[in-house]
Amino acid sequence: MASAASKGKEPAKPVARIDVEYPLEEELPPVDANREDVVSHLDEKLHGLSAMDRTAVRVLGLIRVGAARGSGDKVSLNNKNHKSAYVLYRRGLVASAPCRKCVKHCRPYEDCVVSPSFEGVALYAGACANCLCSGKGSECSLREAFEAAGGRNIDPGSVGHIIAHGGLALASFKEFRRLVASEDESDGAVEFIESDEEAIAPAARRVPMDEAVVVPDDEIATSPPKVASRGDSVALTERESAGSVAGSEAGTNDAGLVATLELFGATQTKLQCSVDAISGSIVEIQRGIKSLHQELERVQATFRDGFKVVEELKGSIAALKNSATIPPPSSAPVVSDDPFVDDPAAPPAKRARSSRRSVGDIAASARLLLTQFQFSVTRSEKPVTESTPGRGLLPAVSQANAGSSSITPTRRPSLLCHTFDRMEDDEEVEVSESRRATPHKKSK
């Protein structure tokens, strides 16, 4: 049955492959369908990945660290080629034979790491990580040989069937194992030298075990050989037909399962693309919110600085007011022997609110008034009956008051008192005894 079923099969067509050094099957990291968290984390860590880099993270698991030679624990990635080489080096497999550039030691990484192939496709079209890092992936000899054999770059939108096999590394390993098994079967041919008798004799038909007729030893000499009856032939044909139908149905079921897995993979890839787009939009919104928050903080800081400036201006204005304002006089009455100073016991006259003047202006006004007062006192020593127009600043003193010991001023000297009152309103000024007017002597 097995030989009959295998007669109709065509030999498998050669598939372009990249020769890599496979580890043990249990050492290959399996890949599941839910790897978007890993993709998002690496995308944020490397500040952006290309579509092929994202596909590499989805179909390949982590195998080795990505530190380049001589870089220690710190990895420096300056452009997108460095990012692609970093992703491939951490997840790819070591090539069985390194490319020409890696043989010349023109490489940042120690090993020539490439993507495993499956069904004639590979990541980055089969270029190694060192050639990708230098920006010359198209010149990699491994990629040139892979494309010459019919290999092509992997389609990021058709990786569902690869993920269903457990990832690209496991799928490539299983394909390699099947190819090795088929080669072992084809190597079972036997070479021999054919004799003349064998060349003349016709080839004997090999009878299957279910068609063989067992003849007892006692019937070998007397009984003619038995031939399979028509019923046996019909039964055999029906069994072979049933086996062929079962095999075809199994193949059909396998093909349907593969198609379903591919459809599922394509749908999952589209969903992953949608999730990536939504994640990118969310990241942009978060960045916008963060920038708005920073702008709001700057505006608040500006307002706080403005409030501080206003408070400082208020303090400066208050200090200027305090320095330009004369404090009110003490409540204790001041006793003065000046005849032209009003009695402190008398009720104060209603004073008009004067505008603020400087200390120099007040002192000058005080000196002028004192000079006028002395001049008036000097003129009052002569008996004057009436005031001289245009000269006398004070009214005349009557004859009855000429012999008195002091001059009784009229209402005019209140101007001096009013002036001193205004001085007290504006600024505290102290007048010495030498500046006060002395009463003139009695006239003889």
C-alpha positions in Angstrom: 0.0 0.0 0.0 2.7 2.4 0.9 4.6 1.7 -2.4 1.4 2.1 -4.4 0.5 5.4 -2.7 4.0 6.8 -3.3 3.9 6.0 -7.1 1.7 9.0 -7.9 3.7 11.5 -6.0 6.0 13.9 -7.9 9.4 14.6 -6.5 9.6 17.8 -4.4 10.9 20.9 -6.2 14.1 22.3 -4.9 13.5 25.3 -2.6 16.0 28.2 -2.1 17.5 27.9 1.4 20.2 29.6 3.5 22.5 27.1 5.2 22.7 27.9 8.9 23.9 26.1 12.0 20.8 24.9 13.8 21.0 24.3 17.5 19.0 21.6 19.2 15.3 21.8 18.6 14.6 22.4 22.3 17.0 25.3 22.3 15.1 27.2 19.7 12.8 29.8 21.3 9.2 29.2 20.3 7.2 32.2 19.1 3.5 32.7 19.9 1.0 35.0 18.2 0.8 37.5 21.0 4.1 39.4 20.7 2.8 43.0 20.3 4.1 43.9 23.8 7.6 42.9 22.8 7.3 44.8 19.5 6.1 48.0 21.3 8.8 47.7 24.0 11.6 47.4 21.4 10.1 50.1 19.2 10.1 52.5 22.2 13.6 51.4 23.2 15.1 52.0 19.8 13.0 55.1 19.0 11.3 53.6 16.0 11.5 50.4 13.9 11.0 49.6 10.2 8.3 47.2 9.0 10.9 44.5 8.4 12.3 45.0 11.9 8.9 44.6 13.4 8.3 41.4 11.3 11.7 40.0 12.5 10.6 40.6 16.2 7.3 38.9 15.5 8.6 35.7 13.8 12.0 35.3 15.6 12.7 34.8 19.3 15.7 36.1 21.3 18.8 33.9 21.0 21.8 36.0 21.9 22.8 39.4 23.3 23.4 42.2 20.9 26.6 43.8 22.1 29.0 44.5 19.3 32.7 43.8 19.5 34.6 46.2 21.7 31.4 48.1 22.8 31.0 46.6 26.2 27.5 46.7 27.7 26.6 50.0 25.9 25.1 49.7 22.4 25.3 52.7 20.1 22.8 52.7 17.2 23.2 55.7 14.9 20.8 55.0 12.0 18.2 52.6 10.7 20.8 50.2 9.3 22.3 49.8 12.8 18.9 49.0 14.2 18.1 46.3 11.6 21.5 44.7 12.2 21.0 44.8 16.0 17.5 43.1 15.7 18.8 40.5 13.3 22.0 39.7 15.3 20.1 39.0 18.5 17.5 36.7 16.8 19.2 35.2 13.7 21.3 32.0 13.3 25.0 31.7 12.4 25.6 31.0 8.8 27.3 27.7 7.9 29.7 29.5 5.7 30.2 33.3 6.3 29.9 35.8 3.5 32.8 37.3 1.7 32.9 40.6 3.7 32.8 38.7 7.0 35.7 36.5 5.8 37.7 39.7 5.3 37.0 40.7 8.9 35.1 43.8 7.9 32.5 43.4 10.5 31.2 45.0 13.7 29.9 41.6 15.1 31.9 38.5 15.7 29.7 36.0 13.8 28.0 36.1 10.4 24.4 36.0 11.6 21.6 35.6 9.0 17.9 34.9 9.0 16.8 31.3 8.6 14.8 30.6 5.5 11.4 28.8 5.1 9.6 28.0 1.8 12.0 30.2 -0.2 11.6 33.4 1.9 13.9 35.0 4.5 14.2 38.3 6.5 16.1 41.1 4.8 16.3 38.8 1.6 19.0 36.7 3.3 21.6 39.4 4.0 23.7 39.1 7.2 23.8 41.5 10.1 27.3 42.8 9.4 26.4 43.8 5.8 23.2 45.4 7.0 25.1 47.4 9.7 27.4 48.8 7.0 24.5 49.7 4.7 25.5 47.2 2.1 22.9 44.4 2.5 22.4 44.1 -1.2 26.1 43.3 -1.7 26.1 40.4 0.8 27.2 37.2 -0.9 24.7 35.1 1.0 21.8 37.3 -0.2 23.1 37.1 -3.8 23.2 33.3 -3.7 19.8 33.1 -2.1 18.2 35.3 -4.7 20.0 33.5 -7.5 18.3 30.2 -6.3 14.9 31.8 -6.4 14.7 33.1 -2.8 12.9 36.4 -2.0 12.2 38.7 0.9 9.6 37.8 3.4 6.2 39.5 3.1 5.3 41.2 6.4 1.6 40.7 5.8 1.9 36.9 5.3 3.5 35.5 8.4 0.5 33.8 9.9 1.5 30.3 8.7 5.1 30.9 10.0 3.8 31.8 13.4 1.6 28.8 13.4 4.7 26.6 13.0 6.2 28.2 16.2 8.2 31.0 14.5 10.6 31.2 11.6 13.5 29.3 13.3 11.4 26.3 14.2 9.7 26.3 10.8 13.1 26.4 9.0 14.4 23.6 11.3 11.4 21.4 10.5 11.8 22.0 6.8 15.5 21.2 7.0 14.7 17.9 8.8 12.2 16.9 6.1 14.7 17.6 3.4 17.4 15.5 5.1 14.9 12.6 5.5 14.0 12.7 1.8 17.7 12.8 0.8 18.3 9.7 3.0 15.4 7.9 1.2 16.8 8.7 -2.2 20.2 7.5 -1.2 18.9 3.9 -0.8 19.7 2.8 -4.5 21.9 -0.3 -5.0 24.5 -0.7 -7.8 25.4 -4.2 -9.2 26.6 -5.9 -12.4 23.9 -7.6 -14.3 24.6 -11.2 -15.6 23.5 -12.6 -18.9 20.8 -14.8 -17.4 19.3 -11.9 -15.6 19.4 -9.8 -18.7 17.6 -12.5 -20.8 15.1 -13.5 -18.1 12.0 -11.3 -17.9 11.6 -9.3 -14.8 9.5 -11.2 -12.2 6.4 -9.4 -10.9 6.5 -8.8 -7.3 3.4 -10.2 -5.6 2.1 -8.3 -2.7 1.6 -10.1 0.6 -2.2 -10.0 0.4 -2.1 -11.5 -3.1 0.3 -14.4 -2.3 -1.2 -17.8 -2.2 0.2 -20.3 0.4 0.3 -23.8 -1.0 0.8 -26.8 1.4 3.8 -28.9 0.9 1.9 -32.0 0.0 0.2 -30.2 -2.9 3.3 -28.8 -4.5 3.9 -31.8 -6.8 0.3 -32.7 -7.7 -1.7 -29.5 -7.6 -1.4 -26.8 -10.3 -0.5 -23.3 -9.0 -3.5 -21.3 -7.9 -4.4 -18.0 -9.5 -6.2 -15.2 -7.7 -9.8 -15.2 -8.6 -11.8 -12.2 -10.0 -13.4 -11.6 -6.6 -10.0 -11.3 -5.0 -8.9 -8.9 -7.7 -12.0 -6.7 -7.2 -11.5 -6.7 -3.4 -7.9 -5.7 -3.9 -8.8 -2.9 -6.3 -11.4 -1.6 -3.9 -8.9 -1.6 -1.1 -6.4 0.3 -3.1 -9.1 2.8 -4.3 -10.2 3.3 -0.7 -6.5 3.9 0.3 -6.0 6.4 -2.5 -9.3 8.2 -1.6 -8.3 8.4 2.0 -4.8 9.7 1.1 -6.3 12.3 -1.2 -8.8 13.4 1.4 -6.0 13.6 4.0 -4.1 15.8 1.5 -7.1 18.0 0.9 -7.7 18.4 4.6 -4.0 19.4 5.1 -4.3 21.9 2.3 -7.5 23.3 3.8 -5.8 23.6 7.2 -2.9 25.4 5.7 -5.1 27.8 3.8 -7.1 28.4 7.0 -3.9 29.1 8.9 -2.7 31.5 6.2 -6.0 33.3 6.3 -5.8 33.5 10.1 -2.3 34.8 9.9 -3.2 37.5 7.4 -6.1 38.6 9.5 -3.9 38.6 12.6 -1.3 40.7 10.8 -3.9 43.3 9.8 -5.2 43.4 13.3 -1.6 43.9 14.5 -1.1 46.7 12.0 -4.3 48.4 13.3 -3.1 48.0 16.9 0.2 49.5 15.9 -1.5 52.5 14.4 -3.7 52.9 17.4 -0.7 52.6 19.7 1.1 55.3 17.6 -1.8 57.6 17.9 -2.0 57.1 21.6 1.7 57.9 21.9 1.3 61.1 19.9 -1.7 62.1 22.1 0.4 61.5 25.2 3.2 63.6 23.8 0.8 66.4 23.0 -0.7 66.3 26.5 2.8 66.3 27.9 3.8 69.4 25.8 0.6 71.2 26.8 1.3 70.4 30.5 4.8 71.8 30.1 3.4 74.9 28.4 0.9 75.4 31.3 3.7 75.1 33.8 5.7 77.8 31.9 2.7 80.1 31.9 2.1 79.5 35.6 5.8 80.3 36.3 5.4 83.5 34.3 2.4 84.5 36.4 4.2 83.8 39.6 7.2 85.9 38.4 4.7 88.7 37.5 3.1 88.5 41.0 6.5 88.8 42.6 7.4 91.9 40.5 4.0 93.5 41.5 4.7 92.7 45.2 8.2 94.2 44.9 6.7 97.3 43.2 4.1 97.7 46.0 6.9 97.4 48.6 9.0 100.1 46.8 6.0 102.4 46.5 5.2 102.0 50.2 8.9 102.7 51.1 8.8 105.8 49.0 5.6 107.0 50.7 7.1 106.4 54.1 10.3 108.3 53.2 8.3 111.3 51.8 5.7 111.5 54.6 6.2 113.5 57.8 5.0 111.7 60.8 2.3 113.4 62.8 3.5 115.6 65.7 3.5 114.4 69.2 0.4 114.9 71.3 2.2 116.8 74.0 1.6 120.6 73.8 4.6 122.7 72.9 5.0 125.8 75.0 6.6 128.7 73.1 7.3 132.3 74.1 6.9 133.5 70.5 4.1 136.0 70.4 3.2 135.1 66.9 2.7 131.4 67.7 -0.9 130.5 68.4 -1.8 129.3 71.8 -1.6 125.5 71.9 -4.6 125.4 74.2 -6.8 127.1 71.7 -8.8 125.0 69.3 -6.9 124.5 66.1 -8.1 126.3 63.1 -9.4 124.4 60.1 -6.5 123.8 57.8 -6.6 123.3 54.1 -5.0 120.1 52.9 -1.8 121.2 51.2 0.2 119.5 48.5 3.4 117.7 49.5 6.5 119.8 49.2 10.2 118.9 49.5 12.3 119.8 52.6 14.3 122.4 50.6 11.1 124.2 49.5 9.8 124.2 53.1 13.1 125.5 54.5 13.2 128.3 51.9 9.6 129.4 52.7 10.5 129.4 56.4 13.5 131.6 55.8 11.5 134.0 53.7 8.8 134.3 56.2 11.3 134.9 59.1 13.0 137.6 57.0 9.7 139.3 56.4 8.8 139.1 60.0 12.1 140.7 61.1 11.6 143.4 58.6 8.1 144.1 59.8 9.3 144.3 63.4 12.0 146.7 62.5 9.5 149.1 60.8 7.1 148.8 63.7 9.6 150.7 66.0 8.5 154.0 64.4 5.0 155.3 65.1 3.0 154.7 62.0 -0.6 155.8 61.8 -1.5 154.0 58.6 0.2 151.5 56.3 2.3 152.7 53.4 1.0 151.3 50.2 3.3 148.9 48.5 5.8 148.6 51.4 4.3 147.4 54.6 3.9 143.7 54.8 2.1 143.9 58.1 -0.7 146.3 59.2 0.2 149.4 61.2 0.4 149.4 65.0 -1.7 152.0 66.8 -0.3 154.6 69.2 -2.0 153.1 72.1 0.0 149.9 71.7 3.3 151.6 70.8 4.4 151.8 74.5 3.6 148.2 75.3 6.4 145.7 75.9 5.3 143.5 73.0 3.6 143.8 69.8 0.2 142.4 69.5 0.0 141.0 66.0 -3.1 141.2 63.9 -4.6 138.3 62.0 -1.8 138.5 59.4 0.9 136.7 61.5 -1.4 133.6 61.4 0.1 133.0 57.9 3.4 132.1 59.6 1.7 129.8 62.0 -0.2 128.2 59.1 3.0 127.8 57.3 4.6 125.9 60.2 1.4 123.9 60.5 1.8 122.8 56.9 5.4 122.0 57.6 4.3 119.6 60.3 1.9 118.0 57.9 4.6 117.3 55.4 7.8 116.5 57.2 9.2 116.7 60.7 11.3 119.9 60.9 13.1 121.1 64.1 13.5 124.9 64.5 16.4 126.2 66.7 16.1 128.9 69.4 18.3 131.3 67.4 15.8 131.5 64.5 12.9 132.6 66.7 11.9 136.2 66.7 12.6 138.2 69.9 10.2 140.8 71.1 11.6 144.3 70.4 12.4 146.7 73.2 10.0 149.3 74.6 10.1 152.6 72.8 11.3 155.5 74.9 
